[in-house]
Amino acid sequence: MSMPLSAWPVSPAVVVLGGIQLFGLIAAVVARLAQGTRYEPVCQWGCVAALGLVGGLCGYAIQFGPHAAATSAVTLLLMTMIAVIDVRQRC
């Protein structure tokens, strides 16, 4: 018999790790969407700060095991790809 999802014990550290990673992804998307607007510099600095935060989190998460550190590393990869790759077609 499986346990309902709401009954699973969740560590506050896991919630914080996930929240910081989500913040990082949102910061990368917002920086990308703000390109060419007057908010571009602020959003880009926010993305750089989020990259630093998630990078530090990646180093900190090593103590929780390889899966936590790998998740942070994948978040860093996604943030970089969102910020760098231009998927718009140029004719």
N, C-alpha and C positions, 0 to 999 in steps of 0.2 A: 504494500500500500504506500503510495507516494504522499509526501507531506505537501500541504497547500503552500503556494508561493508566499503568502502573507505570513506564514509561520516560520519561515527560514530565519535563522539568526544572522543578522548582518552587522558586521563590525563597523563602528563609526569611521575607522581608518579607511575602509573600503569605500564608504560613501564619499569621504573627502577626496580620495584618489580619483574616483570617477567624476566628481564635480569639477576638479581642476582640469582633468582631461577634456571634459565637455566644454569648459570655459575656453580652453585653448583652441578647440575646433571652431567654436563660434567666433572667436577673435580672428582666426584666419579667414573665415568666410566673410566677415564684416570688412576686413581689410581689403579683400579682393573686390567686394561690391562697392567699396568707397573709392575705388580707383577712378581718378579723373574728377572727383568732386572736391569741394573745399575741405572736407573732413579727412582727406587722404593721409596727410602727415600724422594726425592724431591716431587714426586707425592703424597705420603702419607701426607706429611706436607701441601701440597696445599689443599688436601681434608679436613684435619683438620681445616685449615683456612676457607675454604668454609663452613664447618659445623658451625663454630662460626659465620660467616657472616650471614648465613641463619637463625641460631638460634636468633641472634640479630634482624634480619629482622622480625622474627615471633613475637617477643615482640613489635617491633615498629608498625607492621601492625595491632595490636589490635585496634588502634585508627581509622582505616579505616573501621572497622566492622568485624563481626565474619567470614565472607567468606574470607577475605584477610588473616586473621590469620590462618584459617583452611588450606588454600592453602599452606602457608609457612610450616605449621606443616606436611602436606602430603609430601612436598618436603623433609623435614628433614627425614621423615620415609623412603622414597624411597632412599635417599642418604645412610642412614644407611644400608638398606637391600642390596643395590648394593655393598657396601664395605664389608659386613660381610658374606653373603650367598655364598657358593661355589656350583655352579650347575654342575661342572664337575663330571663325574662318575669316581669313583676309583674302580678298579678291584683287 
